[in-house]
Amino acid sequence: MSGQIRHANPSDYGRVIQHVNAWWGGRDMAPMLPKLFFLHFEGTSFVAEDDEGKLVAFLIGFLSQTDPEEAYIHFVGVAPSHRGSGIGRELYGRFFEVVANEGRTRVRCVTSPVNEGSVAFHESLGFVSERVAEDYDGPGQDRVLFVKQLA
Amino acid sequence: MSGQIRHANPSDYGRVIQHVNAWWGGRDMAPMLPKLFFLHFEGTSFVAEDDEGKLVAFLIGFLSQTDPEEAYIHFVGVAPSHRGSGIGRELYGRFFEVVANEGRTRVRCVTSPVNEGSVAFHESLGFVSERVAEDYDGPGQDRVLFVKQLA
């Protein structure tokens, strides 16, 4: 793998949002990732940079406020040039470690069922698919609901 | 005012997301409001219903994980038929009360500078504009940064 991992901070937002639409093949992803996640969930969010300080990946997650056993991963992005490098896996590992230290025993996340690469990646990380929920994130927005036990 | 206020819960999500695009004049707001907010921030989020149980307004907010003094309001919607009824003001009041009980002394939120009605509404609630931040939520997404001291 390549890249240095550190906690995300608000000043990372501009760089992330610049890249995110391009990394998603031109889709407008910015509305899903407002700056609030970089301001209020720093301790459970991470960025990875290469040796020249260029952003290569990030993970945005948080501790559930409702369920003290649970943590949630909202958004993960890896630069196309760094896919397959292991940096995504490493970001998830850092998140699992931090939230376990906060007493969380379960991590949840969702992905689109058409994104087979994402489904396979999550399964390889130990996530189990609970079900595919129709219209989960709004009309037409089906999601695979993943959960991983940490303990 | 009209409407009963209670905490939002995950089963409210479908109804909210059905209405939200229409309430915003046809804009696609759903990507800004994934279901995660209804699952993980129940205790600081609210819905208001009329006497027939119809959804008339909602507020989604959370306690900052980074700053133990701070809470944040992400999204507030009021049905066009209920604007001017005071229900929005009442939702903010419930949020202020709940987060003050959690030890928070400051509430932040952002709005678009072109939305003069929203700017005036927040000022009438005691929010102070810190500044207008260019490209705050991504390219072209300028925001007025509001803060309100609770203590």
Interface residues (C-beta under 8 A of the other chain):
Chain A: G14 I17 Q18 A30 P31 M32 L33 P34 K35 L36 L39 H40 F41 E42 G43 T44 F62 L63 S64 Q65 T66 D67 E70 Y72 H74 D135 Y136 D137 G138 P139 Q141
Chain B: G14 I17 Q18 A30 P31 M32 L33 P34 K35 L36 L39 H40 F41 E42 G43 T44 F62 L63 S64 Q65 T66 D67 E70 Y72 H74 D135 Y136 D137 G138 P139 Q141
